[in-house]
Amino acid sequence: MGERVIGHIDGVVPGAVFPRRTDVKRANLHSDTMRGISRLKDIDGSYVADAIVLNGGYEDDEDDWVSIKYTGASPDKEKGKDGKTLLRSQSWEYRDNAALQLSFERGHPVRIIRGPEGDPRYSLHGNYRYDGLYQITEARTAISKSPSLDGSPIEICQVELKRLPDPEQELTPAERKITSVLLEQEKRMKVESKRGSAGLGGLEHLDGERFPTTRTTSIQRIVRDAAAARRIKQLYENECQICEMRLVGSDGKPYSEGAHIKPLGNPHNGPDVERNILCLCPNCHVRLDIGAIAIGDDWSIIVRAGMFGENIRTTLKRHKRHRVHQEYVRYHRDWWQKKSGPSQT
């Protein structure tokens, strides 16, 4: 692994999973095996925050994948017995909080690692996962939900973070190469298009042209078979959770697709995590994406439009190590209910 620096760690991409905090530290993602906030010396010798572990911290914390509200640190003696409440107000002068504030002021990105005790919509059972870079967008003093023992309000050091867009997240070396090739191909196509439209007048000068973020994001999604999706497909040995089909190519290799229940990107902003991913055959993936099927709270498979030629399970196949979160299946069901009206059976 690359050395610990501000931002990306060379050799570690979002989605990487680690069994223990010691493994997270060994990968240089975090400086500590116990504390939530990692500190690192900046070029002027001042300590800034370079990483945060979300693992069931204070009661005022909120995790919505693309955005996070995070409560700063306190000495152990100033915490309640449950570790989630505070006995007294926090201070921005406390070393970890001061590091967070300095990262905010200097615009440094922060690595986010989610632990097994974090928000159940995103957390992996028994493992830690690196989920990419986030920017601190605000640092403020707020009031905690719970007062002190004498009833007086407790002030907390709270920061808000936003996940950086996909183009600013790290790619593997292979993904960088493929992305570069695809972007170059698109640039050539634009050159040819301009040449054709210019006729005999020649070619417009294209230096400085930049491709829009949405296009770059689209390319990255094509070249990246995300780590979370790979793990789910391996767990089911590429067998579809809806129709139980297992496709095998002429080379003997099985094929399946990682399908996000709550879609990625606007307007859905679903997370790229195991609890939001199903292992499906291409047909069932399309059926899910167009709302032809949905999943009930009891994990029953709801057929919303006629289908022919394949058997559909009555209930979703679920592995004991794959804990799909019901919030995502409800979101998917409600979205298509609003768009399509009552179910057709």
Stockholm file with secondary structure:
# STOCKHOLM 1.0

chainA/1-345         MGERVIGHIDGVVPGAVFPRRTDVKRANLHSDTMRGISRLKDIDGSYVADAIVLNGGYEDDEDDWVSIKYTGASPDKEKGKDGKTLLRSQSWEYRDNAALQLSFERGHPVRIIRGPEGDPRYSLHGNYRYDGLYQITEARTAISKSPSLDGSPIEICQVELKRLPDPEQELTPAERKITSVLLEQEKRMKVESKRGSAGLGGLEHLDGERFPTTRTTSIQRIVRDAAAARRIKQLYENECQICEMRLVGSDGKPYSEGAHIKPLGNPHNGPDVERNILCLCPNCHVRLDIGAIAIGDDWSIIVRAGMFGENIRTTLKRHKRHRVHQEYVRYHRDWWQKKSGPSQT
#=GR chainA/1-345 SS CCCCCSSCCTTCCTTCEESSHHHHHHTTSCSCSSCSEEEEECTTSCEEEEEEEESSCCTTCEECSSEEEEECCCCGGGBCTTSSSBSSCCCTTSHHHHHHHHHHHHTCEEEEEECTTSCTTTCCTTCEEEEEEEEEEEEEEEECSSCCTTSCCCEEEEEEEEECCGGGSCCCHHHHHHHHHHHHHHHHHHHHHHHHHHGGGCCCCCTTCCCCHHHHHHHHHHHCCCHHHHHHHHHTTTCCTTTCCCEECTTSCEECEEEESSCSSTTTCCCCSGGGEEEECHHHHHHHHTTSEEECTTSBEEECSCCCSSCCCSBCCCCTTCCCCHHHHHHHHHHHHHHHCSCCC
#=GC SS_cons         CCCCCSSCCTTCCTTCEESSHHHHHHTTSCSCSSCSEEEEECTTSCEEEEEEEESSCCTTCEECSSEEEEECCCCGGGBCTTSSSBSSCCCTTSHHHHHHHHHHHHTCEEEEEECTTSCTTTCCTTCEEEEEEEEEEEEEEEECSSCCTTSCCCEEEEEEEEECCGGGSCCCHHHHHHHHHHHHHHHHHHHHHHHHHHGGGCCCCCTTCCCCHHHHHHHHHHHCCCHHHHHHHHHTTTCCTTTCCCEECTTSCEECEEEESSCSSTTTCCCCSGGGEEEECHHHHHHHHTTSEEECTTSBEEECSCCCSSCCCSBCCCCTTCCCCHHHHHHHHHHHHHHHCSCCC
//
